Amino acid sequence: MAVSGSKNFELDVSDYIEEAFERCGLEVRTGYDLKTAKRSLNLMLAEWANRGLNQWTIEESSQALTQGTASYSLGTETIDILSAVLRRGNTDINMERVSRDEFLNIPNKTTQARPTQFFLDRQITPTLKIWPTPENSTDVVVFNRLVRIDDADTQQNTMDVPFRFYPCLAAGLAYYIAIKRAPERIQILKAVYEEEMDRAMTEDRDRSSFNIAPSLDYYRTY
């Protein structure tokens, strides 16, 4: 016997829907079955954005700055910004993220200098606000952002997830369908889904080492 030599197994939307229905003890029989399952699939992907950091949805983006302009609209696909630097020439300078209150309490937001701080206003269309206001039109803000997973638009689409999340996606869709069509299987399918999600999220992590150091700001000697 010989191994296949291939590593390209991939399911499309219709495959996931069929797998999920089978786990619910059902069959896909009508066009509405496909429609309701696809809707559940897209809702589940939105729920994944609330579960934490999905490594494959991180992308590096940039925003060219304009002198005197402190606010920049980002695409609606942006979920959050993880980190940002100001790129001036060939040098990247770290920018500090501040909260909504901290940004609001900046006394003079029109001060022009090299930007050192940013605030992400997470509206439906997120807005990147920086301070001080840019002093030139040559600097660029480079940032790592979380973006939305591509929608499941048609039954022929493949999904925007790495192969290690295939079991999790199938288990999650089965659970979502069970809520509507197979209530007697909700508990077991939910347990399988959470187990698959926990396993996938545990594997999908940054493996770089880090150090923890105590703060001595309030250290007192006697």
VOBATI-807870 format. One record per residue: residue number from 1; x, y, z of N, C-alpha, C, O in turn. Coordinates in steps of 0.2 Angstrom, whole numbers. Layout:
N
(NUM, (X, Y, Z), (X, Y, Z), (X, Y, Z), (X, Y, Z))
...
This chain:
222
(1, (4, -6, 0), (0, 0, 0), (4, 6, 0), (10, 6, 3))
(2, (2, 11, -3), (6, 18, -4), (2, 23, -1), (-4, 23, -2))
(3, (5, 28, 2), (1, 34, 4), (-1, 38, -2), (2, 37, -7))
(4, (-6, 43, -1), (-8, 47, -7), (-3, 52, -10), (-3, 53, -16))
(5, (1, 54, -5), (6, 60, -7), (3, 66, -8), (6, 71, -10))
(6, (-4, 67, -7), (-7, 73, -7), (-9, 76, 0), (-10, 72, 4))
(7, (-9, 82, 0), (-11, 86, 7), (-15, 92, 5), (-14, 97, 7))
(8, (-20, 91, 1), (-25, 96, -1), (-32, 95, 0), (-36, 98, -3))
(9, (-34, 91, 5), (-41, 89, 7), (-44, 96, 9), (-41, 99, 13))
(10, (-50, 97, 6), (-53, 104, 8), (-60, 103, 6), (-62, 100, 1))
(11, (-65, 105, 11), (-72, 105, 10), (-75, 112, 8), (-72, 117, 9))
(12, (-80, 111, 4), (-83, 117, 2), (-89, 118, 6), (-91, 114, 11))
(13, (-93, 123, 5), (-99, 125, 10), (-104, 119, 10), (-106, 117, 15))
(14, (-105, 117, 4), (-110, 111, 3), (-108, 105, 7), (-112, 101, 10))
(15, (-101, 104, 7), (-99, 98, 11), (-100, 99, 18), (-102, 94, 22))
(16, (-98, 105, 21), (-99, 106, 28), (-107, 106, 30), (-108, 103, 35))
(17, (-111, 108, 26), (-118, 108, 27), (-121, 100, 27), (-124, 99, 32))
(18, (-118, 96, 23), (-120, 89, 22), (-118, 86, 29), (-121, 82, 32))
(19, (-111, 87, 31), (-108, 84, 36), (-112, 86, 43), (-114, 82, 47))
(20, (-114, 92, 43), (-118, 95, 49), (-125, 92, 50), (-127, 90, 55))
(21, (-128, 91, 44), (-135, 88, 44), (-134, 81, 46), (-138, 78, 50))
(22, (-129, 77, 44), (-129, 70, 45), (-127, 69, 53), (-130, 65, 56))
(23, (-123, 74, 56), (-122, 74, 63), (-129, 75, 67), (-129, 73, 73))
(24, (-133, 78, 64), (-140, 80, 67), (-145, 74, 66), (-151, 74, 68))
(25, (-143, 69, 62), (-147, 64, 60), (-152, 66, 55), (-158, 63, 54))
(26, (-150, 71, 50), (-155, 73, 45), (-152, 73, 38), (-146, 71, 38))
(27, (-156, 74, 33), (-153, 75, 27), (-155, 82, 24), (-160, 85, 25))
(28, (-151, 84, 19), (-152, 90, 16), (-157, 89, 10), (-155, 85, 6))
(29, (-163, 91, 10), (-168, 89, 6), (-171, 95, 1), (-173, 94, -4))
(30, (-170, 101, 4), (-173, 107, 0), (-168, 113, 0), (-163, 113, 3))
(31, (-170, 117, -5), (-166, 123, -5), (-166, 127, 1), (-161, 131, 3))
(32, (-171, 127, 5), (-171, 131, 11), (-167, 128, 16), (-164, 131, 20))
(33, (-166, 121, 16), (-161, 118, 21), (-154, 121, 19), (-150, 123, 24))
(34, (-152, 122, 13), (-146, 125, 11), (-145, 132, 14), (-140, 135, 16))
(35, (-151, 136, 13), (-151, 143, 14), (-150, 144, 22), (-146, 148, 24))
(36, (-154, 140, 26), (-154, 141, 33), (-147, 139, 36), (-145, 142, 41))
(37, (-144, 134, 33), (-138, 131, 35), (-132, 136, 34), (-128, 138, 38))
(38, (-133, 139, 28), (-128, 144, 26), (-128, 151, 30), (-123, 153, 32))
(39, (-134, 152, 32), (-135, 158, 37), (-132, 156, 44), (-129, 161, 47))
(40, (-133, 150, 46), (-130, 148, 52), (-123, 148, 52), (-119, 150, 57))
(41, (-120, 146, 46), (-113, 146, 46), (-110, 153, 46), (-105, 154, 49))
(42, (-113, 158, 43), (-110, 165, 43), (-111, 168, 50), (-107, 172, 52))
(43, (-116, 166, 54), (-117, 169, 60), (-112, 165, 65), (-109, 169, 69))
(44, (-110, 159, 64), (-105, 156, 68), (-98, 159, 67), (-94, 160, 71))
(45, (-97, 161, 61), (-90, 164, 59), (-90, 171, 63), (-85, 173, 65))
(46, (-96, 175, 63), (-96, 181, 67), (-95, 180, 74), (-91, 183, 78))
(47, (-97, 174, 77), (-96, 172, 84), (-89, 171, 85), (-86, 172, 91))
(48, (-86, 168, 80), (-78, 166, 81), (-74, 172, 82), (-69, 172, 86))
(49, (-76, 178, 79), (-73, 184, 80), (-73, 186, 88), (-69, 190, 90))
(50, (-78, 184, 91), (-78, 186, 98), (-75, 181, 103), (-75, 182, 109))
(51, (-72, 176, 100), (-69, 171, 105), (-62, 172, 106), (-59, 169, 110))
(52, (-59, 176, 103), (-52, 178, 104), (-48, 178, 98), (-50, 180, 92))
(53, (-41, 177, 98), (-36, 179, 93), (-36, 173, 88), (-34, 167, 90))
(54, (-38, 174, 82), (-37, 169, 76), (-31, 171, 72), (-31, 176, 69))
(55, (-26, 167, 73), (-19, 169, 70), (-20, 170, 63), (-16, 175, 60))
(56, (-24, 166, 59), (-24, 167, 52), (-27, 173, 50), (-27, 175, 44))
(57, (-31, 176, 54), (-35, 183, 52), (-31, 189, 54), (-33, 194, 53))
(58, (-24, 188, 56), (-20, 194, 57), (-16, 196, 50), (-13, 191, 47))
(59, (-17, 202, 49), (-13, 204, 43), (-10, 211, 44), (-12, 215, 48))
(60, (-4, 212, 41), (-1, 218, 42), (-3, 223, 36), (-4, 222, 30))
(61, (-5, 229, 39), (-8, 234, 35), (-4, 241, 36), (-1, 241, 41))
(62, (-6, 246, 32), (-2, 252, 33), (-7, 258, 31), (-12, 257, 27))
(63, (-6, 264, 34), (-10, 269, 33), (-5, 275, 32), (-2, 277, 36))
(64, (-5, 278, 26), (-1, 284, 24), (-4, 290, 28), (-10, 291, 28))
(65, (0, 294, 31), (-3, 300, 35), (-3, 306, 31), (1, 307, 26))
(66, (-7, 311, 33), (-7, 317, 30), (-6, 322, 35), (-9, 322, 40))
(67, (-2, 327, 34), (-1, 332, 39), (-7, 336, 41), (-11, 338, 37))
(68, (-8, 336, 47), (-14, 340, 50), (-20, 335, 51), (-25, 338, 53))
(69, (-20, 329, 48), (-26, 325, 49), (-24, 319, 54), (-19, 315, 53))
(70, (-29, 319, 59), (-27, 314, 64), (-32, 308, 64), (-31, 304, 68))
(71, (-37, 308, 60), (-42, 303, 60), (-42, 299, 53), (-43, 303, 48))
(72, (-42, 293, 53), (-42, 289, 47), (-47, 283, 47), (-47, 279, 52))
(73, (-52, 283, 42), (-57, 277, 42), (-53, 271, 39), (-50, 271, 34))
(74, (-55, 266, 43), (-52, 259, 41), (-58, 255, 37), (-64, 257, 38))
(75, (-56, 249, 34), (-62, 245, 31), (-66, 242, 36), (-64, 241, 42))
(76, (-72, 241, 34), (-77, 237, 39), (-75, 230, 41), (-77, 227, 45))
(77, (-70, 228, 37), (-67, 221, 38), (-63, 221, 44), (-61, 215, 47))
(78, (-61, 227, 47), (-56, 227, 52), (-60, 226, 59), (-65, 229, 60))
(79, (-57, 221, 63), (-60, 219, 69), (-57, 223, 75), (-60, 226, 79))
(80, (-50, 223, 75), (-46, 226, 80), (-39, 227, 77), (-37, 224, 72))
(81, (-35, 232, 81), (-28, 233, 80), (-24, 230, 86), (-26, 231, 91))
(82, (-19, 226, 84), (-15, 222, 89), (-9, 227, 91), (-8, 227, 97))
(83, (-6, 230, 87), (0, 234, 88), (1, 238, 82), (-1, 237, 76))
(84, (5, 244, 83), (6, 248, 78), (13, 252, 79), (15, 253, 85))
(85, (16, 254, 73), (22, 257, 73), (21, 263, 69), (18, 263, 64))
(86, (25, 268, 70), (26, 274, 65), (32, 273, 61), (38, 272, 64))
(87, (31, 272, 54), (37, 271, 50), (39, 278, 47), (36, 281, 43))
(88, (45, 280, 49), (48, 286, 47), (55, 284, 43), (60, 283, 47))
(89, (55, 285, 37), (61, 283, 33), (61, 275, 34), (57, 271, 32))
(90, (67, 273, 36), (68, 266, 37), (68, 264, 44), (70, 259, 46))
(91, (65, 268, 49), (65, 267, 56), (57, 266, 58), (53, 270, 56))
(92, (56, 261, 62), (49, 260, 65), (50, 262, 72), (54, 259, 76))
(93, (45, 266, 74), (45, 268, 81), (38, 266, 84), (33, 267, 81))
(94, (38, 263, 90), (33, 260, 93), (27, 265, 95), (29, 271, 97))
(95, (21, 264, 94), (16, 268, 96), (12, 265, 101), (10, 259, 101))
(96, (10, 269, 106), (6, 266, 112), (-1, 267, 111), (-4, 272, 108))
(97, (-5, 262, 112), (-12, 262, 112), (-15, 265, 118), (-13, 263, 123))
(98, (-20, 269, 117), (-23, 272, 123), (-31, 271, 122), (-34, 269, 117))
(99, (-34, 272, 128), (-41, 270, 128), (-45, 276, 126), (-43, 282, 125))
(100, (-52, 275, 125), (-56, 281, 123), (-56, 287, 128), (-56, 292, 126))
(101, (-56, 285, 135), (-56, 291, 140), (-49, 294, 139), (-49, 300, 140))
(102, (-44, 290, 138), (-37, 294, 138), (-36, 298, 132), (-34, 304, 132))
(103, (-39, 296, 126), (-39, 300, 120), (-43, 306, 121), (-41, 312, 119))
(104, (-49, 305, 124), (-54, 311, 125), (-50, 316, 130), (-52, 322, 129))
(105, (-46, 314, 134), (-44, 319, 139), (-37, 322, 137), (-34, 326, 141))
(106, (-35, 321, 131), (-29, 325, 128), (-31, 332, 127), (-36, 333, 124))
(107, (-28, 336, 130), (-30, 343, 130), (-30, 347, 123), (-35, 350, 122))
(108, (-25, 346, 119), (-25, 349, 113), (-24, 344, 108), (-18, 342, 107))
(109, (-29, 342, 104), (-28, 337, 99), (-26, 339, 93), (-25, 335, 88))
(110, (-25, 346, 92), (-22, 348, 85), (-15, 349, 85), (-12, 351, 80))
(111, (-12, 348, 91), (-4, 348, 91), (-1, 344, 86), (-3, 338, 86))
(112, (3, 347, 82), (7, 343, 77), (14, 341, 79), (18, 346, 81))
(113, (15, 335, 78), (22, 332, 80), (22, 325, 78), (18, 323, 74))
(114, (27, 322, 79), (28, 315, 78), (23, 311, 82), (23, 311, 88))
(115, (18, 307, 78), (13, 303, 82), (16, 298, 86), (21, 294, 84))
(116, (14, 297, 92), (16, 292, 97), (11, 288, 100), (12, 283, 103))
(117, (4, 290, 99), (-1, 286, 102), (-7, 285, 97), (-7, 289, 92))
(118, (-11, 280, 98), (-16, 279, 94), (-22, 276, 98), (-21, 273, 103))
(119, (-28, 277, 95), (-34, 275, 98), (-39, 272, 92), (-40, 276, 87))
(120, (-41, 266, 93), (-46, 263, 88), (-53, 264, 90), (-55, 261, 95))
(121, (-56, 268, 87), (-64, 269, 88), (-67, 264, 84), (-68, 264, 78))
(122, (-70, 258, 88), (-72, 252, 85), (-80, 253, 84), (-84, 250, 87))
(123, (-81, 257, 79), (-88, 258, 76), (-89, 253, 71), (-85, 249, 69))
(124, (-95, 253, 67), (-96, 248, 62), (-91, 249, 57), (-89, 244, 54))
(125, (-89, 255, 55), (-83, 257, 51), (-78, 259, 56), (-78, 265, 58))
(126, (-73, 255, 58), (-68, 258, 63), (-64, 264, 60), (-63, 264, 55))
(127, (-62, 268, 65), (-58, 274, 64), (-52, 274, 68), (-52, 273, 74))
(128, (-46, 275, 65), (-40, 275, 68), (-38, 283, 70), (-38, 287, 65))
(129, (-37, 284, 76), (-36, 291, 78), (-29, 291, 81), (-27, 287, 85))
(130, (-25, 296, 79), (-18, 296, 82), (-17, 303, 85), (-20, 308, 83))
(131, (-12, 303, 89), (-9, 309, 92), (-2, 309, 94), (0, 303, 96))
(132, (2, 314, 93), (0, 321, 91), (-2, 320, 83), (-1, 315, 80))
(133, (-6, 325, 81), (-8, 326, 74), (-1, 326, 69), (4, 329, 71))
(134, (-1, 322, 64), (5, 321, 60), (8, 328, 58), (4, 333, 56))
(135, (14, 328, 58), (18, 335, 56), (20, 335, 49), (23, 340, 46))
(136, (19, 329, 45), (21, 329, 38), (17, 324, 35), (12, 321, 38))
(137, (18, 323, 28), (14, 318, 24), (18, 313, 22), (16, 310, 16))
(138, (23, 311, 25), (28, 306, 23), (28, 300, 28), (30, 295, 26))
(139, (26, 301, 34), (26, 296, 39), (20, 291, 37), (15, 292, 34))
(140, (21, 284, 39), (16, 279, 38), (15, 275, 44), (20, 274, 48))
(141, (9, 274, 46), (7, 270, 52), (7, 263, 49), (2, 261, 45))
(142, (10, 258, 52), (10, 251, 50), (7, 247, 56), (10, 248, 62))
(143, (2, 243, 55), (-1, 240, 60), (-3, 233, 59), (-4, 231, 53))
(144, (-3, 229, 64), (-6, 222, 63), (-13, 222, 65), (-15, 225, 71))
(145, (-18, 220, 61), (-25, 220, 63), (-28, 214, 62), (-26, 209, 58))
(146, (-33, 213, 66), (-38, 207, 65), (-43, 208, 60), (-46, 214, 60))
(147, (-44, 204, 55), (-49, 205, 50), (-55, 200, 50), (-53, 194, 53))
(148, (-60, 201, 47), (-66, 196, 47), (-64, 190, 42), (-60, 191, 38))
(149, (-67, 185, 44), (-66, 179, 40), (-71, 180, 34), (-76, 182, 35))
(150, (-69, 178, 28), (-73, 178, 22), (-79, 174, 23), (-80, 169, 26))
(151, (-85, 177, 20), (-91, 175, 21), (-92, 168, 17), (-88, 167, 12))
(152, (-97, 164, 19), (-99, 159, 14), (-105, 161, 10), (-111, 161, 12))
(153, (-103, 163, 4), (-108, 166, 0), (-112, 161, -5), (-118, 161, -6))
(154, (-109, 156, -7), (-112, 151, -11), (-110, 144, -9), (-105, 143, -5))
(155, (-113, 139, -11), (-112, 132, -9), (-105, 129, -12), (-102, 125, -9))
(156, (-103, 133, -17), (-96, 131, -20), (-90, 134, -17), (-85, 132, -18))
(157, (-91, 139, -12), (-86, 142, -9), (-82, 137, -4), (-85, 133, -1))
(158, (-76, 138, -4), (-72, 135, 1), (-71, 140, 7), (-72, 146, 6))
(159, (-69, 138, 13), (-70, 142, 19), (-63, 145, 20), (-58, 142, 19))
(160, (-63, 151, 23), (-57, 155, 24), (-54, 153, 31), (-54, 157, 36))
(161, (-53, 146, 32), (-50, 144, 38), (-45, 139, 37), (-45, 135, 32))
(162, (-39, 138, 41), (-34, 133, 40), (-37, 126, 41), (-42, 125, 45))
(163, (-34, 121, 39), (-36, 114, 39), (-37, 112, 46), (-41, 108, 47))
(164, (-33, 114, 51), (-34, 112, 58), (-40, 114, 61), (-42, 112, 66))
(165, (-44, 119, 58), (-50, 121, 60), (-56, 118, 57), (-62, 119, 58))
(166, (-55, 113, 52), (-60, 110, 49), (-65, 106, 53), (-71, 107, 53))
(167, (-62, 102, 58), (-67, 98, 63), (-71, 103, 67), (-77, 102, 68))
(168, (-68, 109, 69), (-71, 113, 73), (-77, 117, 69), (-82, 118, 72))
(169, (-76, 118, 63), (-81, 122, 59), (-87, 117, 58), (-93, 119, 59))
(170, (-85, 111, 56), (-91, 106, 55), (-95, 104, 62), (-101, 104, 62))
(171, (-91, 104, 67), (-94, 103, 74), (-99, 109, 76), (-104, 108, 78))
(172, (-96, 115, 75), (-100, 121, 76), (-106, 121, 72), (-111, 123, 75))
(173, (-106, 120, 66), (-112, 121, 61), (-117, 115, 63), (-123, 117, 63))
(174, (-115, 109, 65), (-119, 104, 67), (-123, 107, 73), (-129, 106, 74))
(175, (-120, 110, 78), (-123, 112, 84), (-128, 118, 82), (-133, 118, 85))
(176, (-126, 122, 78), (-130, 128, 76), (-137, 125, 73), (-142, 128, 74))
(177, (-136, 120, 69), (-142, 117, 65), (-146, 113, 70), (-152, 113, 70))
(178, (-143, 110, 75), (-147, 106, 80), (-151, 111, 84), (-157, 109, 86))
(179, (-149, 117, 85), (-153, 121, 89), (-160, 122, 85), (-165, 123, 89))
(180, (-160, 122, 79), (-166, 124, 75), (-170, 117, 73), (-176, 117, 72))
(181, (-166, 112, 72), (-169, 106, 69), (-168, 99, 73), (-172, 95, 71))
(182, (-164, 99, 77), (-163, 93, 81), (-161, 94, 89), (-156, 93, 91))
(183, (-166, 97, 92), (-165, 99, 99), (-163, 93, 104), (-160, 95, 109))
(184, (-165, 87, 102), (-163, 82, 106), (-155, 80, 106), (-152, 77, 110))
(185, (-152, 83, 101), (-144, 82, 100), (-140, 88, 102), (-134, 89, 102))
(186, (-144, 94, 105), (-140, 100, 106), (-134, 99, 111), (-129, 101, 110))
(187, (-136, 95, 117), (-131, 95, 122), (-124, 91, 120), (-119, 94, 121))
(188, (-125, 86, 116), (-119, 82, 114), (-116, 86, 109), (-109, 86, 108))
(189, (-119, 89, 104), (-116, 92, 99), (-112, 99, 101), (-107, 101, 99))
(190, (-115, 102, 106), (-112, 108, 109), (-106, 106, 113), (-101, 109, 112))
(191, (-106, 100, 116), (-100, 98, 120), (-94, 96, 115), (-89, 98, 116))
(192, (-96, 93, 109), (-91, 91, 104), (-88, 98, 101), (-82, 98, 100))
(193, (-93, 103, 100), (-91, 109, 97), (-86, 113, 101), (-80, 115, 99))
(194, (-87, 113, 108), (-83, 117, 113), (-76, 113, 113), (-71, 116, 114))
(195, (-76, 106, 113), (-70, 103, 114), (-66, 104, 108), (-60, 105, 108))
(196, (-69, 104, 102), (-65, 105, 96), (-62, 112, 95), (-57, 113, 93))
(197, (-67, 117, 98), (-64, 124, 98), (-59, 125, 102), (-54, 128, 101))
(198, (-59, 122, 108), (-54, 123, 113), (-47, 120, 111), (-42, 123, 112))
(199, (-48, 114, 107), (-42, 111, 105), (-39, 115, 99), (-33, 116, 99))
(200, (-43, 118, 95), (-40, 122, 89), (-37, 128, 92), (-32, 130, 89))
(201, (-41, 131, 96), (-38, 138, 99), (-32, 137, 103), (-27, 141, 103))
(202, (-31, 131, 106), (-25, 130, 110), (-19, 129, 105), (-14, 131, 107))
(203, (-20, 126, 100), (-15, 125, 95), (-13, 131, 91), (-8, 132, 89))
(204, (-18, 135, 90), (-18, 141, 86), (-15, 147, 90), (-19, 152, 92))
(205, (-9, 147, 92), (-6, 152, 97), (1, 154, 94), (4, 150, 91))
(206, (3, 159, 97), (10, 161, 96), (15, 158, 101), (14, 158, 107))
(207, (20, 154, 98), (24, 150, 102), (30, 154, 105), (35, 150, 107))
(208, (31, 160, 103), (37, 164, 106), (37, 164, 113), (32, 164, 116))
(209, (43, 164, 116), (44, 164, 123), (43, 171, 126), (43, 176, 122))
(210, (41, 172, 132), (40, 178, 135), (42, 178, 142), (42, 173, 146))
(211, (44, 184, 145), (46, 185, 152), (41, 189, 156), (38, 194, 153))
(212, (40, 187, 162), (36, 191, 167), (40, 194, 172), (44, 190, 175))
(213, (40, 200, 173), (44, 203, 178), (40, 207, 183), (35, 210, 181))
(214, (41, 207, 189), (37, 211, 194), (38, 218, 194), (43, 220, 192))
(215, (33, 222, 195), (33, 229, 195), (36, 232, 202), (33, 229, 207))
(216, (41, 236, 202), (43, 239, 208), (41, 246, 209), (44, 249, 213))
(217, (36, 248, 206), (34, 255, 207), (32, 257, 214), (33, 262, 216))
(218, (29, 252, 217), (27, 253, 224), (31, 250, 229), (28, 249, 235))
(219, (37, 247, 227), (41, 244, 232), (44, 248, 237), (46, 254, 236))
(220, (43, 246, 244), (45, 250, 249), (50, 246, 254), (49, 240, 255))
(221, (55, 250, 256), (60, 247, 260), (59, 249, 267), (57, 255, 268))
(222, (61, 245, 272), (60, 247, 279), (67, 247, 283), (68, 248, 289))
